[in-house]
Amino acid sequence: MKRKETMPSHHGVDETLEKDYPNETLKLLNQRASCRSFSAKKIPRKVLELALEAGIHSPSGGNLQPYSIIKIEEAKTSEKLARLCGNQVWIAQAPTNLLFCIDWHRLKRWAEVEVAPFTATSSFRHFWISFQDTIIAAQNICTALDSLGLGSVYIGTVLDCFRELKSMLRLPEGVFPVVLLSLGYPKARPRPKRKLGIEVIVHNEKYQQFNDKMLKQAFEKKYPDLKVEITQERLEKISEVCRRVHEEGFAQKCTKRIKEHGYINPVQRYFGLHYAADMMPLDNDEFLRIMEEFGFSWFKKYQPVEYL
């Protein structure tokens, strides 16, 4: 029987952070890890409300809070979400899912009621800040959940089902899904993944360019021994991706490097196999069409709307 080649996790390697922290908050932030296995235990209402309160008290540009959170606890809805978001079973397993959305609908209604001008859905500035505000609120809740003994995992693949979410959750014009957070009590506490260090991520005063050797060493430290086995199928896929993105000469250079090393390295795996570089940009125009369907037009030349 032919042996089945296994693919190592693209999330990286587990990290052991056995160190002393000056307080529990820093320990919590450093040891946080995504949870993809939840117990059947329900989240008490008071516990969830504590986490949600932490979210709505997060920083917000102008204190406008241009976001809404759809709380989903019905099993059928969570099961449908799991299918729509790439068959991620932990979405259905989680007792609660939170969908974080940019929400200019509420503020537009406020402007209409109080007779004020409104152009936020036509403004990139407003979109940019509201996206930040939404993610900040989500992360506040994520941290609060960890402090209360729960676990969570972000689901970014809501971008694969924007239209379905709009219909299923009755999202009005001006409300746009950003990210889903699945949460619950973990079956086992997950271990954090190894990260690039401060010396790589933090730049003093201005951007620092690393030479090739320093850059390779930094990523080799993050991904020690994370080598993907070469198969004919994987080699053909990477070669085809390279050909579509950078033409034949680069495809030959990439496959030659793989064969010389005897394995597929992490960055080749990320952009050649997992987040395939030829596929990632293809939906750009479609995403803009979807955004317009949701009532946003910041990417178009602004045209004043006649008051009726």
ABEGO torsion letter per residue (X at the ends): XBBBBBBBBAAEBBBBBBBBBABAAAAAAAABBBBABBBABBBBAAAAAAAAAAAAABBBBGGAGBBBBBBBABAAAAAAAAAAAGGBAAAAABABBBBBBBBAAAAAAAAAAAGBBBAAAABAAAAAAAAAAAAAAAAAAAAAAAAAGBBBBBBAAAAAAAAAAAAAAGBBBGBBBABBBBBEBBABBBBBBBBBBAAAABBBGBBBBBBAAAAAAAAAAABBGBBBBBBAAAAAAAAAAAAAAAEAAAAAAAAAAAAAAGBBBAAAAAAAAABBAAAAAAAAAAAAAAAAAAGBAAABBBBBBBBX
